[in-house]
Each structure stands twice: as structure tokens, then as C-alpha cells.
Amino acid sequence: MAVIDAYGSGERAMGWYYYLDGKMKVPFKARCRFVRSISILKVKEEVKVLGMAPKEECEREMFVWIERPFGATATIIERSRDPGGRR
């Protein structure tokens, strides 16, 4: 668990951004669990996460760079399980 000391939503978002950026061990594989209108992924599609997207893109929700056949692109990241089923 992380405790974020922040005055507003922007500071909270940046606190999570730097926390995730420091904790994620990239690259790793992840699987899409549900469809969002802003995501290019399909349910159960597996991707390689390359790292956090630019902080300017993460002021409301967290985005990560993923590897795609045409190059890297950003997609939203949610609390999820890895493809092996562990949390």
C-alpha cells in the first residue's frame, strides 16, 4: 500500500505516476481484461508493457507504453493481474 501526501488531484496523480514508475519492472507481459473506448486493445489480448507514458498523459489516469507491430503506443493501465494469474 502507498500513502500519497498531496493537496489536489493533480498532485495525487503525479504521486501515483512516480510510485508506479519506480515500482514497475519493465518489460513485462499484461493482458487486457475489459474494453474501453479509449483503448486499442481487445479483451484477452496480451501485450508487452515497456514503461510509463509521459507524465503529461497521466494527469487523470495512468497510461503505459506497450509494444505493437507498428511501434510503441500508449494505453491505459488499471489494477490487474499478470498473465500467470498472480496479483
C-alpha positions in Angstrom: 0.0 0.0 0.0 1.2 3.5 -0.8 0.2 6.7 1.1 0.2 9.8 -1.2 0.5 13.2 0.6 -1.0 15.6 -1.9 -3.1 18.8 -2.0 -5.2 18.1 -5.0 -6.0 15.6 -7.8 -3.0 16.7 -9.9 -0.5 16.1 -7.1 -2.2 12.8 -6.3 -1.9 11.7 -9.9 1.8 12.6 -10.1 2.4 10.8 -6.8 0.9 7.6 -8.3 2.8 8.2 -11.5 6.2 8.3 -9.8 5.2 5.4 -7.5 4.3 3.2 -10.4 7.3 4.4 -12.5 9.6 3.3 -9.6 7.9 0.0 -8.8 7.2 -1.4 -12.3 9.8 -3.8 -13.5 9.6 -3.5 -17.3 9.3 -5.0 -19.7 6.5 -7.4 -18.6 3.5 -9.0 -20.2 0.0 -7.9 -19.5 -3.5 -8.9 -20.7 -6.5 -6.7 -21.4 -9.3 -7.5 -19.1 -12.1 -5.3 -20.5 -12.8 -3.0 -23.4 -12.6 0.8 -23.0 -13.5 3.2 -25.8 -10.1 4.9 -25.5 -8.1 1.7 -25.8 -7.0 -0.1 -28.9 -6.8 -3.5 -27.1 -9.2 -6.4 -27.3 -10.3 -8.4 -24.3 -7.7 -11.2 -23.5 -5.1 -9.6 -25.9 -1.6 -9.9 -24.4 0.9 -7.1 -24.8 4.4 -6.2 -23.6 4.5 -3.2 -21.3 7.6 -1.1 -22.0 7.2 1.6 -19.3 5.2 4.6 -18.2 3.8 7.0 -20.8 4.8 10.7 -20.4 3.7 12.2 -17.2 1.6 14.8 -19.1 -0.6 12.0 -20.3 -1.1 10.7 -16.8 -2.8 13.6 -15.1 -6.2 11.8 -14.7 -5.5 8.2 -15.4 -2.3 6.1 -15.7 -1.0 5.2 -19.2 1.9 2.9 -20.2 3.8 2.4 -23.4 3.1 -1.0 -25.0 4.8 -2.7 -27.9 2.8 -3.0 -31.1 3.7 -4.4 -34.5 3.7 -0.8 -35.9 5.7 0.7 -33.0 5.1 1.6 -29.3 1.8 3.3 -28.3 0.2 4.3 -25.0 -2.7 2.6 -23.4 -4.4 2.9 -20.0 -3.3 0.7 -17.2 -5.6 -0.5 -14.4 -5.1 -2.6 -11.4 -4.8 -6.1 -12.9 -3.3 -9.5 -12.7 -0.3 -10.7 -14.8 -0.9 -13.4 -17.4 0.1 -16.0 -14.9 -2.9 -15.0 -12.7 -0.9 -13.5 -9.8 -1.8 -10.1 -8.5 
